[in-house]
Amino acid sequence: MGCAQMEVNPTRHWQKVLYERQPFPDNYVDQRFLEELRKNIHARQYQYWAVVFESGAVVQQLCSVCVFIVIWWYMDDGLLSPQWLFGAGLISSLIGYILFDAIDAGAGRKENRRTRWADLKSTLVFVAFTYGFSPVLKTLTESISTDTIYAMSVFMLLGHLIFFDYGANAAIVSSTLSLNMAIFASVCLASRLPRSLHAFVMVTFAIQIFALWPMLQKKLKAQTPRCYITVTVVFALSALAGLLTISSVGAVLFTLLLVSISCLCPYYLIRLQLFKDNIHGPWDEAEIKEDLSRFLM
């Protein structure tokens, strides 16, 4: 590099151009080379409580999976009747629908040109379709061993958590794949319940908690952040209380997981920003930026 920096012709100044032949080696750079060095120009400064607030989406989804497993456990042990769960889910969905419409102020409905009658028809069609196929869902995986069903369910729920849309712009995010994996896990677990009515209610509850509940949470997060924080805390405490009735060890481990995600991970994220050292300069790849406005004239 030192040889490359020695000028061949002192009277001729080096220019950073490719269209002109110059009496310098191809790898020559002058003393101005490092003047364009920039460090961490795209680094973001995070605030601790802002990161904690954003981690609520992860906490919400973990609690959703926990609540789903607890409800399935209650139904499998006969501690929860399908009629009671269906009624509670119906009332909760109605309250959530009214709350979503009130927060949204009808903006989404006007944009999509959907009426309440259309929403009601879609709900009735889904309920009738699921109820009609509940015997098929119950017997769909009877030939598969229970251990395999449990392993498949765990794998699908993990995939649901991995591919879920937490608000990050990443290639791995796929809301459709995440929802399908959660529904597949619910079908697998529902096939081990006593009756077809149990399977119908379990799949319906999966749609409510994995599809409808995240929509309401995103709307609360965007419109009423304080209400979103309150709902997240109450939902997490409810999930922990339900898990505690099944396994105290599981409840302790789940509590440590939630605390780590919501408190420790944001702290370490901010601390690790201090060690960030990205350099930028004339050695970066060229970025061609065209002015598209002249093509639209």
C-alpha positions as CSV (number, residue, x, y, z in Angstrom):
1,M,0.0,0.0,0.0
2,G,2.9,2.3,0.7
3,C,4.3,1.8,-2.8
4,A,0.9,2.4,-4.2
5,Q,0.7,5.8,-2.4
6,M,4.0,7.1,-4.0
7,E,3.3,9.5,-6.8
8,V,5.0,8.7,-10.1
9,N,4.8,12.2,-11.5
10,P,4.8,14.9,-8.8
11,T,3.5,17.5,-11.2
12,R,0.4,15.4,-12.0
13,H,-2.3,15.2,-9.4
14,W,-4.3,12.0,-9.0
15,Q,-8.1,12.1,-9.8
16,K,-10.6,9.5,-8.7
17,V,-12.0,8.9,-12.2
18,L,-12.0,5.9,-14.5
19,Y,-12.5,7.6,-17.9
20,E,-9.0,9.1,-17.9
21,R,-5.6,7.3,-18.2
22,Q,-3.3,8.5,-15.4
23,P,0.4,7.7,-14.6
24,F,-0.4,5.9,-11.4
25,P,-0.8,2.3,-10.4
26,D,-4.4,0.8,-10.4
27,N,-4.4,0.5,-6.6
28,Y,-3.0,4.0,-6.0
29,V,-4.8,6.3,-3.5
30,D,-3.6,9.7,-2.3
31,Q,-3.6,11.2,1.2
32,R,-7.2,12.3,1.0
33,F,-8.4,8.6,0.9
34,L,-9.2,8.4,4.6
35,E,-10.8,11.9,4.8
36,E,-14.0,10.3,3.6
37,L,-14.0,7.7,6.4
38,R,-17.3,7.7,8.3
39,K,-18.3,5.6,11.3
40,N,-21.7,4.4,12.3
41,I,-23.6,6.8,10.0
42,H,-26.7,4.5,10.1
43,A,-26.5,3.7,13.8
44,R,-29.8,4.2,15.7
45,Q,-30.0,5.5,19.2
46,Y,-32.4,3.4,21.2
47,Q,-34.3,4.5,24.3
48,Y,-34.7,1.8,27.0
49,W,-38.4,2.2,27.6
50,A,-39.2,2.6,23.9
51,V,-37.5,-0.8,23.3
52,V,-39.4,-2.3,26.3
53,F,-42.6,-1.0,24.7
54,E,-41.8,-2.6,21.4
55,S,-41.0,-5.9,23.1
56,G,-44.7,-6.1,24.1
57,A,-45.5,-7.7,20.8
58,V,-43.3,-10.6,21.5
59,V,-44.7,-10.9,25.0
60,Q,-48.2,-10.8,23.7
61,Q,-47.6,-13.7,21.2
62,L,-45.8,-15.8,23.8
63,C,-48.7,-15.4,26.1
64,S,-51.2,-16.2,23.3
65,V,-49.4,-19.6,22.8
66,C,-49.4,-20.2,26.5
67,V,-53.1,-19.4,26.9
68,F,-53.9,-21.7,24.0
69,I,-52.0,-24.6,25.5
70,V,-53.6,-24.0,28.9
71,I,-57.1,-24.0,27.4
72,W,-56.3,-27.2,25.5
73,W,-55.0,-28.8,28.7
74,Y,-58.2,-27.9,30.6
75,M,-60.4,-29.3,27.8
76,D,-58.4,-32.5,27.6
77,D,-58.7,-33.1,31.3
78,G,-62.4,-32.3,31.3
79,L,-62.0,-29.2,33.5
80,L,-63.5,-26.9,30.8
81,S,-66.6,-27.6,28.8
82,P,-66.6,-26.7,25.1
83,Q,-70.0,-24.9,25.5
84,W,-68.6,-22.6,28.1
85,L,-65.4,-21.9,26.0
86,F,-67.5,-21.2,22.9
87,G,-69.8,-18.8,24.7
88,A,-66.9,-17.0,26.4
89,G,-65.1,-16.8,23.0
90,L,-68.2,-15.5,21.3
91,I,-68.7,-12.7,23.9
92,S,-65.0,-11.8,23.8
93,S,-65.0,-11.6,20.0
94,L,-68.1,-9.4,20.0
95,I,-66.5,-7.0,22.6
96,G,-63.3,-7.0,20.6
97,Y,-65.1,-6.3,17.4
98,I,-66.9,-3.3,18.9
99,L,-63.7,-2.0,20.5
100,F,-61.8,-2.4,17.2
101,D,-64.5,-0.5,15.3
102,A,-64.6,2.2,18.0
103,I,-60.8,2.7,17.9
104,D,-60.7,2.6,14.2
105,A,-63.6,5.0,13.9
106,G,-64.8,3.1,10.8
107,A,-61.7,4.2,8.7
108,G,-60.8,0.6,7.8
109,R,-64.3,-0.3,7.0
110,K,-64.7,2.7,4.6
111,E,-61.3,1.9,3.0
112,N,-62.2,-1.8,2.4
113,R,-65.9,-1.0,1.6
114,R,-67.1,-3.6,4.0
115,T,-70.3,-3.5,6.0
116,R,-71.2,-5.1,9.3
117,W,-73.6,-7.4,7.5
118,A,-70.7,-8.7,5.3
119,D,-68.6,-9.3,8.5
120,L,-71.5,-11.2,10.0
121,K,-72.0,-13.4,6.9
122,S,-68.3,-14.2,6.9
123,T,-68.4,-15.2,10.5
124,L,-71.5,-17.4,10.0
125,V,-69.9,-19.1,7.0
126,F,-66.7,-19.8,8.9
127,V,-68.5,-21.2,12.0
128,A,-70.8,-23.4,9.8
129,F,-67.9,-24.6,7.7
130,T,-65.8,-25.4,10.8
131,Y,-68.7,-27.1,12.6
132,G,-69.6,-29.2,9.6
133,F,-66.0,-30.4,9.2
134,S,-65.3,-30.9,12.9
135,P,-65.8,-34.7,12.6
136,V,-63.2,-34.8,9.9
137,L,-60.8,-32.7,12.0
138,K,-61.4,-35.1,14.9
139,T,-60.5,-38.2,12.9
140,L,-57.9,-36.6,10.5
141,T,-54.9,-37.7,12.5
142,E,-56.1,-40.7,14.4
143,S,-53.6,-43.0,12.6
144,I,-50.7,-40.8,13.9
145,S,-49.3,-41.5,17.3
146,T,-49.9,-39.1,20.1
147,D,-46.2,-38.4,20.7
148,T,-45.8,-37.5,17.0
149,I,-48.8,-35.2,17.3
150,Y,-47.3,-33.4,20.3
151,A,-44.0,-33.0,18.5
152,M,-45.6,-31.6,15.4
153,S,-47.6,-29.2,17.5
154,V,-44.6,-27.9,19.3
155,F,-42.7,-27.5,16.0
156,M,-45.6,-25.6,14.4
157,L,-46.1,-23.3,17.4
158,L,-42.4,-22.5,17.4
159,G,-42.6,-21.8,13.7
160,H,-45.6,-19.5,14.4
161,L,-43.6,-17.5,16.8
162,I,-40.6,-17.3,14.5
163,F,-42.5,-16.1,11.4
164,F,-45.0,-13.9,13.2
165,D,-45.1,-10.2,12.1
166,Y,-43.8,-8.3,15.2
167,G,-43.5,-5.1,13.2
168,A,-39.9,-5.6,11.9
169,N,-39.2,-5.3,8.2
170,A,-37.4,-8.6,7.6
171,A,-37.5,-11.3,4.9
172,I,-38.3,-14.0,7.5
173,V,-41.6,-12.4,8.4
174,S,-44.7,-14.1,6.9
175,S,-48.0,-13.5,8.6
176,T,-49.7,-16.1,6.3
177,L,-47.2,-18.8,7.1
178,S,-47.3,-18.0,10.8
179,L,-51.1,-18.2,11.0
180,N,-51.2,-21.4,9.0
181,M,-48.7,-23.1,11.3
182,A,-50.7,-22.1,14.4
183,I,-54.0,-23.4,12.9
184,F,-52.2,-26.6,11.9
185,A,-51.0,-27.0,15.5
186,S,-54.6,-26.4,16.8
187,V,-56.0,-29.1,14.4
188,C,-53.3,-31.6,15.6
189,L,-54.1,-30.9,19.3
190,A,-57.9,-30.8,18.7
191,S,-57.7,-34.3,17.2
192,R,-56.7,-35.6,20.7
193,L,-59.8,-34.2,22.4
194,P,-62.7,-36.4,23.4
195,R,-65.4,-35.3,20.9
196,S,-65.8,-33.5,17.6
197,L,-67.5,-30.6,19.5
198,H,-64.3,-30.1,21.4
199,A,-62.3,-30.1,18.1
200,F,-64.7,-27.5,16.6
201,V,-64.4,-25.2,19.7
202,M,-60.6,-25.6,19.8
203,V,-60.1,-24.6,16.2
204,T,-62.5,-21.7,16.6
205,F,-60.6,-20.5,19.7
206,A,-57.3,-20.8,17.7
207,I,-58.7,-18.4,15.1
208,Q,-59.7,-16.0,17.8
209,I,-56.4,-15.9,19.6
210,F,-54.0,-16.3,16.7
211,A,-55.8,-14.2,14.0
212,L,-58.3,-11.8,15.6
213,W,-56.5,-11.0,18.8
214,P,-53.2,-9.7,17.2
215,M,-55.3,-7.4,14.9
216,L,-56.8,-5.8,18.0
217,Q,-53.5,-5.5,19.7
218,K,-51.9,-3.8,16.7
219,K,-54.8,-1.3,16.6
220,L,-54.4,-0.6,20.4
221,K,-50.7,-0.2,20.0
222,A,-51.0,2.3,17.2
223,Q,-53.9,4.4,18.6
224,T,-53.9,4.0,22.4
225,P,-50.4,3.0,23.7
226,R,-51.3,3.3,27.4
227,C,-54.3,1.0,26.9
228,Y,-52.0,-1.4,25.0
229,I,-49.5,-1.5,27.9
230,T,-52.3,-2.2,30.4
231,V,-53.8,-5.0,28.2
232,T,-50.3,-6.6,27.7
233,V,-49.7,-6.7,31.5
234,V,-53.1,-8.1,32.3
235,F,-52.8,-10.7,29.5
236,A,-49.4,-11.8,30.7
237,L,-50.6,-12.1,34.3
238,S,-53.6,-14.1,33.1
239,A,-51.4,-16.5,31.1
240,L,-49.1,-16.9,34.1
241,A,-52.0,-17.6,36.4
242,G,-53.4,-20.2,34.1
243,L,-50.0,-21.9,33.7
244,L,-49.5,-21.8,37.4
245,T,-52.5,-24.1,37.9
246,I,-50.9,-26.7,35.7
247,S,-47.2,-26.5,36.6
248,S,-45.5,-24.2,39.1
249,V,-42.1,-24.9,37.5
250,G,-43.4,-24.0,34.1
251,A,-44.9,-20.8,35.5
252,V,-41.6,-19.8,37.0
253,L,-39.7,-20.6,33.8
254,F,-42.2,-18.7,31.7
255,T,-42.0,-15.7,34.0
256,L,-38.2,-15.7,33.6
257,L,-38.6,-15.8,29.9
258,L,-41.0,-12.9,29.8
259,V,-38.8,-10.8,32.1
260,S,-35.8,-11.6,30.0
261,I,-37.5,-10.5,26.8
262,S,-39.1,-7.4,28.1
263,C,-36.4,-6.1,30.5
264,L,-33.0,-7.8,30.0
265,C,-32.9,-8.0,26.2
266,P,-33.6,-4.3,25.7
267,Y,-30.9,-3.4,28.2
268,Y,-28.3,-5.6,26.4
269,L,-29.4,-4.2,23.0
270,I,-28.7,-0.7,24.1
271,R,-25.4,-1.7,25.8
272,L,-24.2,-3.5,22.6
273,Q,-24.8,-0.4,20.6
274,L,-21.7,1.1,22.3
275,F,-19.5,-1.6,20.7
276,K,-20.8,-0.9,17.2
277,D,-18.1,0.1,14.8
278,N,-19.2,0.2,11.2
279,I,-17.0,2.1,8.8
280,H,-18.0,3.7,5.5
281,G,-15.9,5.3,2.9
282,P,-14.9,5.4,-0.8
283,W,-14.4,1.6,-0.8
284,D,-18.2,1.0,-0.4
285,E,-20.2,-0.3,-3.3
286,A,-21.6,2.4,-5.5
287,E,-25.3,3.1,-5.2
288,I,-27.0,4.4,-8.3
289,K,-29.7,6.8,-7.4
290,E,-31.8,8.0,-10.3
291,D,-34.2,10.9,-10.2
292,L,-37.5,9.2,-11.2
293,S,-39.4,12.5,-11.2
294,R,-38.1,13.4,-14.7
295,F,-39.7,10.2,-16.0
296,L,-43.0,11.1,-14.5
297,M,-43.3,14.5,-16.2
